[in-house]
């Protein structure tokens, strides 16, 4: 099944010639290997790159075990480079190589080589990219399939696709399964045996059950402000377990570095400053979140908010939670000099609810665009207060949504 991921392909092609190591990061199973070894390699061939100038090695494959030795790998690559033309080095799961940071630094010194690598497991997370390759690495962050990407290969209606996506998410492999049980079993298995195992293995954690319970609490409070102190109090009052706020704070950072969750900081719009308390946490994929809760609590409003957050981040925006005069704006989106305020509500029942949802945005003391996104808006229109009303599908699927950013 061919899934076009043009947004990421454009980032890859734009990175050529930067003189940096191109590093694809993201949660496990989000499609990094497919992007690099299928979509990007096909693009290189279409541009005229010969196969002998594309050095592609899947280091997770047991057949390539010898290349996990850094010296063997470097010797092999250098032996393949026999002229002054550009070579493209594609290394999948580079963390399988011993001393891989030294290997990548060595590859930087090959003047006619463009190096692209993926890394995702417990030895290669976002923090490694920042610390080890500062100024030398070009990070391309991948997310699971967007709703638009999902629908590009989904055979049902938009509403059917939305219900499916909202429950099971956008990990590409989910499209290979047909029954609810198959999809739930896949997500449950990957959550327990891959994601949780990676976090525990990287940080040598002994309290697997408590970490699992923390994720359940965060997942159940989707869309609600929370901080480590509140979470610590929840553990104590509900489960009778003492887990310090410092420990919870550290665990949340581990989960962020594993690409499982993202933190949206609270921003005081009127005061133009960040507020250090009560951030929100969103999951990188709704299917992962629902799996953590054993597919209970399928709250459409909060899941829609989570999906909108991830879609905004996927498009390259910096996304904060807004606050103005003690009222909340769901998203403050910044991209360059552009800013957009977004309020997310699944359905509007009457004029009174509409006025209530608009109230916080009407208090914002600037002229940046203000958008109200709902699942039941049939068409795009501007009201008398200058607020753009936009349907969920228009935002996620059509050009109107893309042009907002």
C-alpha positions as a Markdown table, in Angstrom:
| # | Residue | x | y | z |
|---|---|---|---|---|
| 1 | Unk | 0.0 | 0.0 | 0.0 |
| 2 | Unk | 1.6 | 3.2 | -1.2 |
| 3 | Unk | 1.0 | 6.2 | 1.1 |
| 4 | Unk | 2.4 | 9.5 | -0.1 |
| 5 | Unk | 4.1 | 11.5 | 2.6 |
| 6 | Unk | 4.9 | 14.6 | 0.5 |
| 7 | Unk | 5.3 | 16.9 | 3.4 |
| 8 | Unk | 8.2 | 14.9 | 4.8 |
| 9 | Unk | 9.6 | 14.2 | 1.4 |
| 10 | Unk | 9.9 | 17.9 | 0.8 |
| 11 | Unk | 11.8 | 18.3 | 4.0 |
| 12 | Unk | 14.2 | 15.6 | 3.0 |
| 13 | Unk | 14.8 | 17.1 | -0.5 |
| 14 | Unk | 15.2 | 20.6 | 1.0 |
| 15 | Unk | 17.9 | 19.3 | 3.4 |
| 16 | Unk | 20.2 | 18.3 | 0.6 |
| 17 | Unk | 23.3 | 20.5 | 0.4 |
| 18 | Unk | 23.1 | 21.8 | 4.0 |
| 19 | Unk | 26.3 | 20.0 | 5.0 |
| 20 | Unk | 24.5 | 18.3 | 7.9 |
| 21 | Unk | 23.5 | 14.8 | 8.9 |
| 22 | Unk | 19.8 | 14.5 | 8.2 |
| 23 | Unk | 18.2 | 12.7 | 11.1 |
| 24 | Unk | 14.7 | 11.3 | 11.0 |
| 25 | Unk | 13.2 | 11.0 | 14.4 |
| 26 | Unk | 9.7 | 10.1 | 15.7 |
| 27 | Unk | 7.8 | 7.5 | 17.7 |
| 28 | Unk | 8.4 | 3.9 | 16.7 |
| 29 | Unk | 6.4 | 2.5 | 13.8 |
| 30 | Unk | 5.4 | 5.9 | 12.4 |
| 31 | Unk | 6.9 | 5.3 | 9.0 |
| 32 | Unk | 10.5 | 6.6 | 9.1 |
| 33 | Unk | 12.0 | 3.5 | 7.4 |
| 34 | Unk | 9.4 | 3.5 | 4.6 |
| 35 | Unk | 9.9 | 7.2 | 4.0 |
| 36 | Unk | 13.7 | 6.9 | 3.7 |
| 37 | Unk | 14.1 | 3.5 | 2.0 |
| 38 | Unk | 11.0 | 3.6 | -0.3 |
| 39 | Unk | 9.7 | 7.1 | -0.9 |
| 40 | Unk | 13.0 | 9.0 | -0.7 |
| 41 | Unk | 15.0 | 6.4 | -2.6 |
| 42 | Unk | 12.5 | 6.3 | -5.4 |
| 43 | Unk | 12.7 | 10.1 | -5.5 |
| 44 | Unk | 16.5 | 10.0 | -5.8 |
| 45 | Unk | 16.2 | 7.5 | -8.7 |
| 46 | Unk | 13.7 | 9.7 | -10.4 |
| 47 | Unk | 16.2 | 12.6 | -10.1 |
| 48 | Unk | 18.8 | 10.5 | -11.9 |
| 49 | Unk | 20.8 | 9.1 | -8.9 |
| 50 | Unk | 22.3 | 5.8 | -9.9 |
| 51 | Unk | 21.7 | 2.8 | -7.6 |
| 52 | Unk | 25.5 | 2.4 | -7.0 |
| 53 | Unk | 25.5 | 6.0 | -5.6 |
| 54 | Unk | 22.8 | 5.2 | -3.1 |
| 55 | Unk | 24.3 | 3.3 | -0.1 |
| 56 | Unk | 21.3 | 2.0 | 1.9 |
| 57 | Unk | 21.7 | -0.2 | 4.9 |
| 58 | Unk | 19.0 | -1.4 | 7.3 |
| 59 | Unk | 21.0 | -1.9 | 10.5 |
| 60 | Unk | 18.1 | -3.6 | 12.3 |
| 61 | Unk | 18.3 | -6.5 | 9.7 |
| 62 | Unk | 20.3 | -9.4 | 11.1 |
| 63 | Unk | 21.8 | -9.9 | 7.7 |
| 64 | Unk | 23.6 | -6.6 | 8.2 |
| 65 | Unk | 24.9 | -7.4 | 11.6 |
| 66 | Unk | 28.5 | -6.9 | 10.5 |
| 67 | Unk | 27.9 | -3.2 | 9.8 |
| 68 | Unk | 27.0 | -2.6 | 13.5 |
| 69 | Unk | 30.7 | -2.6 | 14.0 |
| 70 | Unk | 31.6 | 1.1 | 13.4 |
| 71 | Unk | 34.9 | 0.4 | 11.7 |
| 72 | Unk | 33.4 | -2.2 | 9.3 |
| 73 | Unk | 30.6 | 0.2 | 8.4 |
| 74 | Unk | 32.9 | 3.2 | 7.7 |
| 75 | Unk | 35.3 | 1.0 | 5.6 |
| 76 | Unk | 32.4 | -0.3 | 3.6 |
| 77 | Unk | 31.0 | 3.2 | 2.9 |
| 78 | Unk | 34.4 | 4.6 | 1.9 |
| 79 | Unk | 35.0 | 1.6 | -0.4 |
| 80 | Unk | 31.7 | 2.3 | -2.2 |
| 81 | Unk | 32.6 | 6.0 | -2.9 |
| 82 | Unk | 34.8 | 5.8 | -6.0 |
| 83 | Unk | 34.2 | 9.1 | -7.8 |
| 84 | Unk | 33.5 | 12.8 | -7.1 |
| 85 | Unk | 29.7 | 12.5 | -7.8 |
| 86 | Unk | 27.2 | 12.9 | -4.9 |
| 87 | Unk | 26.6 | 9.7 | -2.9 |
| 88 | Unk | 23.5 | 9.3 | -0.7 |
| 89 | Unk | 24.1 | 7.3 | 2.5 |
| 90 | Unk | 20.8 | 5.9 | 4.0 |
| 91 | Unk | 21.2 | 4.2 | 7.4 |
| 92 | Unk | 18.1 | 2.8 | 9.1 |
| 93 | Unk | 18.2 | 2.4 | 12.9 |
| 94 | Unk | 21.6 | 3.9 | 13.2 |
| 95 | Unk | 21.6 | 3.4 | 17.0 |
| 96 | Unk | 22.3 | -0.2 | 16.3 |
| 97 | Unk | 25.9 | 0.8 | 15.4 |
| 98 | Unk | 28.3 | 0.9 | 18.3 |
| 99 | Unk | 29.6 | 4.5 | 18.9 |
| 100 | Unk | 27.2 | 5.7 | 16.2 |
| 101 | Unk | 27.8 | 9.4 | 17.1 |
| 102 | Unk | 31.5 | 9.0 | 16.1 |
| 103 | Unk | 30.4 | 7.3 | 12.9 |
| 104 | Unk | 28.1 | 10.1 | 11.9 |
| 105 | Unk | 30.7 | 12.7 | 12.7 |
| 106 | Unk | 33.1 | 10.8 | 10.5 |
| 107 | Unk | 30.6 | 10.8 | 7.6 |
| 108 | Unk | 30.3 | 14.6 | 7.9 |
| 109 | Unk | 33.9 | 14.7 | 6.5 |
| 110 | Unk | 33.0 | 13.1 | 3.2 |
| 111 | Unk | 32.6 | 16.1 | 0.9 |
| 112 | Unk | 30.5 | 14.4 | -1.7 |
| 113 | Unk | 28.2 | 12.5 | 0.6 |
| 114 | Unk | 24.7 | 13.3 | 1.8 |
| 115 | Unk | 23.9 | 11.2 | 4.9 |
| 116 | Unk | 20.4 | 10.4 | 6.1 |
| 117 | Unk | 19.7 | 8.3 | 9.2 |
| 118 | Unk | 16.7 | 7.1 | 11.2 |
| 119 | Unk | 16.7 | 6.4 | 14.9 |
| 120 | Unk | 13.9 | 5.7 | 17.3 |
| 121 | Unk | 14.4 | 3.3 | 20.1 |
| 122 | Unk | 15.6 | 3.6 | 23.7 |
| 123 | Unk | 19.1 | 4.6 | 22.6 |
| 124 | Unk | 18.3 | 7.4 | 20.2 |
| 125 | Unk | 15.8 | 10.0 | 21.2 |
| 126 | Unk | 15.2 | 13.7 | 20.6 |
| 127 | Unk | 17.5 | 14.7 | 23.4 |
| 128 | Unk | 20.4 | 12.9 | 21.7 |
| 129 | Unk | 19.8 | 14.8 | 18.5 |
| 130 | Unk | 20.0 | 18.1 | 20.4 |
| 131 | Unk | 23.0 | 17.3 | 22.5 |
| 132 | Unk | 25.2 | 15.2 | 20.2 |
| 133 | Unk | 24.6 | 17.0 | 16.8 |
| 134 | Unk | 24.0 | 20.6 | 17.7 |
| 135 | Unk | 24.9 | 22.6 | 14.6 |
| 136 | Unk | 25.7 | 19.5 | 12.6 |
| 137 | Unk | 22.3 | 17.7 | 12.5 |
| 138 | Unk | 19.2 | 18.5 | 10.6 |
| 139 | Unk | 16.3 | 16.9 | 12.5 |
| 140 | Unk | 13.2 | 15.9 | 10.5 |
| 141 | Unk | 10.4 | 15.0 | 13.0 |
| 142 | Unk | 7.9 | 12.4 | 11.8 |
| 143 | Unk | 4.5 | 11.8 | 13.2 |
| 144 | Unk | 2.1 | 8.9 | 12.5 |
| 145 | Unk | -0.2 | 9.4 | 9.6 |
| 146 | Unk | -2.2 | 12.6 | 9.6 |
| 147 | Unk | -5.9 | 12.2 | 9.0 |
| 148 | Unk | -5.4 | 13.5 | 5.4 |
| 149 | Unk | -2.7 | 10.8 | 4.8 |
| 150 | Unk | -4.9 | 8.2 | 6.4 |
| 151 | Unk | -7.9 | 9.1 | 4.2 |
| 152 | Unk | -5.7 | 9.0 | 1.1 |
| 153 | Unk | -5.8 | 5.2 | 1.3 |
| 154 | Unk | -9.0 | 4.6 | 3.3 |
| 155 | Unk | -11.9 | 3.2 | 1.3 |
| 156 | Unk | -14.9 | 4.4 | 3.4 |
| 157 | Unk | -16.6 | 7.7 | 3.9 |
| 158 | Unk | -15.0 | 10.7 | 5.7 |
| 159 | Unk | -17.2 | 10.1 | 8.7 |
| 160 | Unk | -16.3 | 6.4 | 8.8 |
| 161 | Unk | -12.6 | 7.3 | 8.4 |
| 162 | Unk | -12.8 | 9.9 | 11.2 |
| 163 | Unk | -14.4 | 7.4 | 13.6 |
| 164 | Unk | -11.7 | 4.8 | 12.7 |
| 165 | Unk | -8.9 | 7.3 | 13.0 |
| 166 | Unk | -10.1 | 8.8 | 16.3 |
| 167 | Unk | -10.2 | 5.3 | 17.9 |
| 168 | Unk | -7.2 | 3.6 | 16.3 |
| 169 | Unk | -5.0 | 6.4 | 15.2 |
| 170 | Unk | -2.5 | 6.7 | 12.4 |
| 171 | Unk | 0.3 | 4.2 | 12.8 |
| 172 | Unk | 0.7 | 3.0 | 9.2 |
| 173 | Unk | 0.6 | -0.7 | 10.2 |
| 174 | Unk | -3.0 | -0.2 | 11.6 |
| 175 | Unk | -4.2 | -0.2 | 8.0 |
| 176 | Unk | -3.1 | -3.8 | 7.6 |
| 177 | Unk | -5.8 | -5.0 | 10.1 |
| 178 | Unk | -9.5 | -5.3 | 9.5 |
| 179 | Unk | -11.3 | -6.2 | 12.7 |
| 180 | Unk | -11.5 | -4.2 | 15.9 |
| 181 | Unk | -9.9 | -7.0 | 17.8 |
| 182 | Unk | -6.9 | -7.1 | 15.4 |
| 183 | Unk | -6.4 | -3.4 | 15.7 |
| 184 | Unk | -6.7 | -3.4 | 19.5 |
| 185 | Unk | -4.4 | -6.3 | 19.8 |
| 186 | Unk | -1.8 | -4.6 | 17.6 |
| 187 | Unk | -1.9 | -1.4 | 19.6 |
| 188 | Unk | -1.9 | -3.1 | 23.0 |
| 189 | Unk | 1.1 | -5.2 | 21.9 |
| 190 | Unk | 3.1 | -2.3 | 20.5 |
| 191 | Unk | 2.4 | -0.2 | 23.6 |
| 192 | Unk | 3.5 | -2.8 | 26.1 |
| 193 | Unk | 6.3 | -4.6 | 24.2 |
| 194 | Unk | 7.8 | -1.6 | 22.3 |
| 195 | Unk | 7.0 | 1.8 | 23.7 |
| 196 | Unk | 6.9 | 1.0 | 27.4 |
| 197 | Unk | 9.8 | -1.4 | 27.1 |
| 198 | Unk | 11.9 | 1.3 | 25.4 |
| 199 | Unk | 11.4 | 3.8 | 28.2 |
| 200 | Unk | 12.0 | 1.3 | 30.9 |
| 201 | Unk | 15.1 | 0.0 | 29.2 |
| 202 | Unk | 16.7 | 3.4 | 28.4 |
| 203 | Unk | 16.3 | 4.8 | 32.0 |
| 204 | Unk | 16.6 | 1.5 | 33.9 |
| 205 | Unk | 13.2 | 2.0 | 35.6 |
| 206 | Unk | 12.1 | -0.6 | 38.1 |
| 207 | Unk | 8.5 | 0.7 | 38.6 |
| 208 | Unk | 6.9 | -0.5 | 35.4 |
| 209 | Unk | 3.4 | -0.6 | 37.0 |
| 210 | Unk | 3.6 | 2.9 | 38.3 |
| 211 | Unk | 4.8 | 4.2 | 35.0 |
| 212 | Unk | 1.9 | 2.5 | 33.3 |
| 213 | Unk | -0.5 | 4.0 | 35.8 |
| 214 | Unk | 1.0 | 7.4 | 35.3 |
| 215 | Unk | 0.2 | 7.1 | 31.6 |
| 216 | Unk | -3.3 | 6.0 | 32.4 |
| 217 | Unk | -3.8 | 9.1 | 34.5 |
| 218 | Unk | -2.4 | 11.4 | 31.8 |
| 219 | Unk | -4.5 | 9.7 | 29.1 |
| 220 | Unk | -7.6 | 10.0 | 31.2 |
| 221 | Unk | -7.0 | 13.7 | 31.8 |
| 222 | Unk | -6.6 | 14.4 | 28.0 |
| 223 | Unk | -7.2 | 18.1 | 27.3 |
| 224 | Unk | -7.1 | 19.1 | 31.0 |
| 225 | Unk | -4.3 | 21.1 | 32.7 |
| 226 | Unk | -2.1 | 19.1 | 34.9 |
| 227 | Unk | 1.3 | 19.3 | 36.6 |
| 228 | Unk | 3.5 | 16.9 | 38.5 |
| 229 | Unk | 2.2 | 18.0 | 41.9 |
| 230 | Unk | -1.4 | 17.4 | 40.9 |
| 231 | Unk | -0.5 | 14.0 | 39.4 |
| 232 | Unk | 1.4 | 13.1 | 42.6 |
| 233 | Unk | -1.7 | 14.0 | 44.7 |
| 234 | Unk | -3.9 | 11.9 | 42.4 |
| 235 | Unk | -1.7 | 8.9 | 42.9 |
| 236 | Unk | -1.8 | 9.4 | 46.7 |
| 237 | Unk | -5.6 | 10.0 | 47.0 |
| 238 | Unk | -6.8 | 7.4 | 44.4 |
| 239 | Unk | -4.3 | 4.6 | 44.6 |
| 240 | Unk | -2.8 | 5.2 | 48.0 |
| 241 | Unk | 0.7 | 5.3 | 46.5 |
| 242 | Unk | 3.3 | 7.9 | 47.2 |
| 243 | Unk | 5.1 | 9.1 | 44.1 |
| 244 | Unk | 7.0 | 12.4 | 44.5 |
| 245 | Unk | 6.3 | 15.2 | 42.1 |
| 246 | Unk | 10.0 | 15.2 | 41.2 |
| 247 | Unk | 9.8 | 11.6 | 40.1 |
| 248 | Unk | 6.6 | 12.2 | 38.0 |
| 249 | Unk | 8.2 | 15.2 | 36.4 |
| 250 | Unk | 11.2 | 13.1 | 35.4 |
| 251 | Unk | 9.0 | 10.3 | 34.1 |
| 252 | Unk | 7.0 | 12.8 | 32.0 |
| 253 | Unk | 10.3 | 14.1 | 30.4 |
| 254 | Unk | 11.2 | 10.5 | 29.6 |
| 255 | Unk | 7.9 | 10.0 | 27.8 |
| 256 | Unk | 8.4 | 13.3 | 25.9 |
| 257 | Unk | 11.8 | 12.2 | 24.8 |
| 258 | Unk | 10.4 | 8.9 | 23.6 |
| 259 | Unk | 8.0 | 10.9 | 21.3 |
| 260 | Unk | 4.9 | 9.4 | 23.0 |
| 261 | Unk | 3.6 | 12.7 | 24.5 |
| 262 | Unk | 4.1 | 16.4 | 23.9 |
| 263 | Unk | 3.8 | 19.2 | 26.4 |
| 264 | Unk | 1.9 | 22.4 | 25.5 |
| 265 | Unk | 3.0 | 25.2 | 27.7 |
| 266 | Unk | 0.5 | 27.8 | 29.0 |
| 267 | Unk | 0.9 | 31.3 | 27.5 |
| 268 | Unk | -0.5 | 34.5 | 29.0 |
| 269 | Unk | -1.7 | 36.3 | 25.8 |
| 270 | Unk | -2.3 | 39.7 | 27.4 |
| 271 | Unk | 0.9 | 39.6 | 29.5 |
| 272 | Unk | 2.9 | 38.1 | 26.6 |
| 273 | Unk | 4.7 | 35.6 | 28.8 |
| 274 | Unk | 4.8 | 31.9 | 29.6 |
| 275 | Unk | 3.2 | 30.6 | 32.8 |
| 276 | Unk | 5.2 | 27.8 | 34.3 |
| 277 | Unk | 2.3 | 25.9 | 35.7 |
| 278 | Unk | -0.6 | 23.8 | 34.4 |
| 279 | Unk | 0.6 | 22.7 | 31.0 |
| 280 | Unk | -1.4 | 20.2 | 28.9 |
| 281 | Unk | -0.1 | 16.9 | 27.6 |
| 282 | Unk | -1.1 | 15.5 | 24.3 |
| 283 | Unk | -0.4 | 12.1 | 22.8 |
| 284 | Unk | 1.4 | 11.7 | 19.5 |
| 285 | Unk | -1.3 | 9.3 | 18.3 |
| 286 | Unk | -4.9 | 8.8 | 19.5 |
| 287 | Unk | -4.6 | 5.0 | 19.0 |
| 288 | Unk | -1.7 | 4.9 | 21.5 |
| 289 | Unk | -3.7 | 7.0 | 24.0 |
| 290 | Unk | -6.8 | 4.8 | 23.7 |
| 291 | Unk | -4.7 | 1.6 | 24.0 |
| 292 | Unk | -3.3 | 2.8 | 27.3 |
| 293 | Unk | -6.9 | 3.2 | 28.6 |
| 294 | Unk | -7.9 | -0.2 | 27.2 |
| 295 | Unk | -10.2 | 1.6 | 24.7 |
| 296 | Unk | -12.3 | 3.1 | 27.4 |
| 297 | Unk | -13.1 | 6.9 | 27.6 |
| 298 | Unk | -13.5 | 7.5 | 23.8 |
| 299 | Unk | -14.3 | 11.2 | 24.5 |
| 300 | Unk | -14.7 | 12.7 | 21.0 |
| 301 | Unk | -14.2 | 16.3 | 22.1 |
| 302 | Unk | -10.9 | 15.7 | 23.8 |
| 303 | Unk | -9.7 | 13.3 | 21.1 |
| 304 | Unk | -10.5 | 15.9 | 18.5 |
| 305 | Unk | -8.5 | 18.5 | 20.5 |
| 306 | Unk | -5.6 | 16.1 | 20.7 |
| 307 | Unk | -5.7 | 15.3 | 16.9 |
| 308 | Unk | -5.9 | 19.1 | 16.1 |
| 309 | Unk | -2.8 | 19.7 | 18.3 |
| 310 | Unk | -0.8 | 17.0 | 16.6 |
| 311 | Unk | -1.9 | 18.2 | 13.2 |
| 312 | Unk | -0.8 | 21.7 | 14.0 |
| 313 | Unk | 2.6 | 20.4 | 15.2 |
| 314 | Unk | 3.0 | 18.3 | 12.2 |
| 315 | Unk | 2.5 | 21.3 | 10.0 |
| 316 | Unk | 5.5 | 23.0 | 11.7 |
| 317 | Unk | 3.7 | 25.3 | 14.1 |
| 318 | Unk | 4.7 | 26.0 | 17.7 |
| 319 | Unk | 1.6 | 25.3 | 19.7 |
| 320 | Unk | 0.8 | 26.7 | 23.2 |
| 321 | Unk | -2.3 | 26.7 | 25.4 |
| 322 | Unk | -3.5 | 30.3 | 25.6 |
| 323 | Unk | -4.8 | 32.2 | 28.6 |
| 324 | Unk | -6.4 | 35.6 | 28.6 |
| 325 | Unk | -8.1 | 37.1 | 31.7 |
| 326 | Unk | -8.3 | 33.7 | 33.3 |
| 327 | Unk | -10.1 | 32.2 | 30.3 |
| 328 | Unk | -8.5 | 29.6 | 28.1 |
| 329 | Unk | -7.8 | 29.6 | 24.4 |
| 330 | Unk | -7.2 | 26.0 | 23.2 |
| 331 | Unk | -4.3 | 26.8 | 20.9 |
| 332 | Unk | -1.9 | 29.7 | 20.3 |
| 333 | Unk | -0.1 | 28.7 | 17.1 |
| 334 | Unk | 3.0 | 30.5 | 16.0 |
| 335 | Unk | 4.9 | 30.0 | 12.8 |
| 336 | Unk | 7.4 | 32.7 | 11.9 |
| 337 | Unk | 5.6 | 36.0 | 12.1 |
| 338 | Unk | 2.2 | 34.4 | 11.8 |
| 339 | Unk | 0.0 | 33.7 | 14.7 |
| 340 | Unk | -3.4 | 32.1 | 14.9 |
| 341 | Unk | -5.8 | 31.5 | 17.8 |
| 342 | Unk | -7.8 | 28.3 | 17.7 |
| 343 | Unk | -10.7 | 27.1 | 19.8 |
| 344 | Unk | -11.8 | 23.5 | 19.4 |
| 345 | Unk | -15.3 | 22.2 | 20.2 |
| 346 | Unk | -16.8 | 19.0 | 18.8 |
| 347 | Unk | -20.3 | 20.3 | 18.4 |
| 348 | Unk | -22.2 | 23.6 | 19.0 |
| 349 | Unk | -25.8 | 23.1 | 20.2 |
| 350 | Unk | -27.1 | 26.6 | 20.3 |
| 351 | Unk | -26.2 | 30.3 | 20.2 |
| 352 | Unk | -25.5 | 30.4 | 23.9 |
| 353 | Unk | -22.8 | 27.7 | 23.6 |
| 354 | Unk | -21.3 | 29.5 | 20.6 |
| 355 | Unk | -21.0 | 32.7 | 22.5 |
| 356 | Unk | -19.4 | 30.9 | 25.4 |
| 357 | Unk | -16.8 | 29.2 | 23.2 |
| 358 | Unk | -16.0 | 32.5 | 21.5 |
| 359 | Unk | -15.7 | 34.5 | 24.8 |
| 360 | Unk | -12.0 | 33.9 | 25.4 |
| 361 | Unk | -11.0 | 34.8 | 21.9 |
| 362 | Unk | -13.0 | 38.0 | 21.9 |
| 363 | Unk | -10.9 | 39.2 | 24.9 |
| 364 | Unk | -7.6 | 38.8 | 22.9 |
| 365 | Unk | -6.1 | 42.3 | 22.5 |
| 366 | Unk | -4.6 | 41.9 | 19.0 |
| 367 | Unk | -5.7 | 41.4 | 15.4 |
| 368 | Unk | -4.3 | 38.0 | 14.6 |
| 369 | Unk | -6.7 | 35.5 | 13.0 |
| 370 | Unk | -9.1 | 33.7 | 15.4 |
| 371 | Unk | -10.6 | 30.4 | 14.3 |
| 372 | Unk | -13.4 | 28.2 | 15.8 |
| 373 | Unk | -13.1 | 24.6 | 14.6 |
| 374 | Unk | -16.1 | 22.3 | 15.1 |
| 375 | Unk | -17.0 | 18.8 | 13.8 |
| 376 | Unk | -20.5 | 20.0 | 12.7 |
| 377 | Unk | -19.7 | 23.2 | 10.7 |
| 378 | Unk | -20.8 | 22.6 | 7.1 |
| 379 | Unk | -18.9 | 25.3 | 5.5 |
| 380 | Unk | -16.3 | 28.0 | 6.2 |
| 381 | Unk | -17.6 | 31.4 | 7.2 |
| 382 | Unk | -16.7 | 34.6 | 9.1 |
| 383 | Unk | -19.1 | 35.9 | 11.8 |
| 384 | Unk | -19.8 | 39.5 | 12.8 |
| 385 | Unk | -17.0 | 39.3 | 15.4 |
| 386 | Unk | -14.4 | 38.5 | 12.8 |
| 387 | Unk | -14.0 | 34.9 | 13.9 |
| 388 | Unk | -13.6 | 32.3 | 11.2 |
| 389 | Unk | -15.8 | 29.2 | 11.7 |
| 390 | Unk | -14.2 | 26.2 | 10.1 |
| 391 | Unk | -15.3 | 22.6 | 9.8 |
| 392 | Unk | -13.1 | 19.8 | 11.2 |
| 393 | Unk | -12.7 | 18.1 | 7.8 |
| 394 | Unk | -12.1 | 21.4 | 6.0 |
| 395 | Unk | -9.2 | 22.0 | 8.4 |
| 396 | Unk | -7.8 | 18.4 | 8.3 |
| 397 | Unk | -8.3 | 17.6 | 4.6 |
| 398 | Unk | -8.8 | 20.6 | 2.4 |
| 399 | Unk | -6.7 | 23.6 | 1.2 |
| 400 | Unk | -8.6 | 26.0 | 3.5 |
| 401 | Unk | -7.0 | 24.2 | 6.5 |
| 402 | Unk | -3.5 | 24.1 | 4.9 |
| 403 | Unk | -3.6 | 27.8 | 4.1 |
| 404 | Unk | -4.2 | 28.7 | 7.8 |
| 405 | Unk | -0.5 | 28.0 | 8.4 |
